Amino acid sequence: MSTGTQWVATPATKKLQITVGVCSIVFTIGTTVHNFVIINNELVEMMMRTSGSADPAASAPGFTLWLRIVGCLYILGNAAGILALRTRPRALWWLVLAVNCTQGLGFWVIPPSMWDAATALYGTWGIIPSAVTDGGALLLTVTMVLAMLKYRTAWAQQRTVLTGVPQVRGPSSVTRGGRG
């Protein structure tokens, strides 16, 4: 008789999935607003002037383009997290964790001149999208890490050992029907 391993949802699993999914919706919207409404050549020129750049007018368009490319990658990463509302593959867990961990570092990575320029151009509303996405991503990262520490697996699941189940040969010992 052989044994198999399956991952079973706990009471915390669905709550964690909903938390990740809802946060991902909010972060996708916030990152999109920040990337396409707040970030523009005028803001980047002002930020560069404050930082002492030699020729902000010439440098701003290229810098804005690269900021938007990075922003689009975060939009895609946050949008992928919305899938947590329907499914919980292990790869999605690690993608969401990586995206939120790096986005949560925004407070330390984004230069203060960007916050100053956004406030000067748009008032407090200029920093809200980034503050929500960066701060929220940091909180979501902490939540996900704590869930991993408590349950020792992604998605706050528990491992169960099934006896009498035929083993499926493959890269892992998780049975095909289990979610990991």
Secondary structure, 3 states (H helix, E strand, C coil): CCEEEEEEECHHHHHHHHHHHHHHHHHHHHHHHHHHHHCCHHHHHHHHHHHCCCCHHHHHHHHHHHHHHHHHHHHHHHHHHHHHHCCCCHHHHHHHHHHHHHHCCHHHHCCHHHHHHHHHHHHHHHCHHHHHHHHHHHHHHHHHHHHHHHHCCHHHEEEEEEECCCCCCCCCCECCCCCC
